[in-house]
């Protein structure tokens, strides 16, 4: 995808007046006596901090009683930061309404699917559909924007915090009313609603709009189309809250971009393709999964997804951790060098700013065991030393800002499909969309092929290869787009259980996979999930994919009917024994591949080799798999970020100058175990 030059809202591509890579984190001075603030700011300068996020959870202090505002402390904080040359990403505090709000409006509390009303004393969204919440959140936002709209420290607005978590769906009376209105807008008539939801099934037919309600817990499985629409409604309702605040900021503080921190790749309850169209700058929070000993791959996926949401433009890593988090079952601390590796991996995949949660570790509250830039142990700590070193390194990398990442491969990603696939009563609990995406992504990561993520209806013409690891829900527009992509010369690889339902979670006419029949030349007669632990074997049929011979697969098989495709591997055993397992179909100027079983990341190497050949792609096979290499392209130079995630030194053929050390080479650079190089092309 070629990066577009202007964001959808027409504001500048980046933060006004910011000419470095951004570095910093969430700053919560309200948790500390005022005499600490000056010390904080001095230490920020020492660490090379340039940008801090302020005020994200401060509503109770900024508006201690309804309509009574106290901005004195925030005035002093912003002035202090500005005097020190530190810029501010100013938060609106609407992720955590104050006690008075819930006392006055108990009906604005979130109600869960089982009818539980959530209490106060934590944080989290009020019911997004509560008119009182909407009014109060817009009012505090307007007050802030009026007061600080032209404050010279403020270069970015940060609305709310991580929409969609810790709660997303709300089943309150306000939500029920808003859902009914949403459904009415979407369908226009009860006939259309009954048709889309398939209400002839189990006698659900509606004759009155007033009878339509959210899909609360019921005696058995609730209509999946209704649940899917409720997930869509939830994402839209939260987005309306964001847009209401954003519009107030745009009006009161013109020219300053507005963001909200996404959780691309971890929070599944908001459709970020729709959200990305509404923010001026895409920002993202990413936390490593401590239990995963190759969590650098998940990090890369999140960064690639964020860059794709940004349309290829630079983005901001709004939060990650300097070391351990506090909310996983085992909060493993980062080891020396790991924080820098993580940070530069995000940078390599397009981030122009690296921020943390948070500046100074909190002494009280639920997050006191969370790491920070300034840990409880203070400036004598290893973490502090590494934080200062990273600030220094980012300053040395200033010229990288604005450069972009190019990908030849797109993986399809559609939150609406995930919502549908995650519902109950699917053919097998063992086939997960995320597991399939992770496996295909990991294969491409190991092969050092940079990946964008795309929606099935996006323009895919710039990619050599499009992979659909989990497109369970595929609209007819999406299927037509993929078919056109193949016709025009693209290589498409589709994995099992795709194009199984349409946007209403209904099986398409012609059966599973029918919408992709033209592109793939194959149909699915029956889904054949395997018993837990069972395996099947493949046998290559012909020379195209010889390496698939004797490969083991599990979880899933399908009975395929060929409709023009050539089988390149068949099932040697199992319920589909003798039938095609992997097919290849030349259509128009391109090729459509289909794999009807689950292959793990090693087995995927055998599948992908001939697919790469069709796409004209060259994987890097002569370097260690866990050596990460990604390139950013600037106007005059390219910058290769190489990260050695292995335990041994490795030589990487690269020419140019390492911006971190100043070393130059005309042949190769050695990367010690755990080391990072950022090499500017000669
Ligand atoms: C999230 C939140 C932060 C903080 C961190 C802790 O990302 O946005 O406020 O709670 O998690 O990891």
Boltz pocket constraint, residues with backbone or C-beta under 6 A from the ligand:
constraints:
  - pocket:
      binder: B
      contacts: [[A, 161], [A, 162], [A, 285], [A, 287], [A, 319], [A, 325], [A, 326], [A, 357], [A, 367], [A, 370]]
      max_distance: 6.0
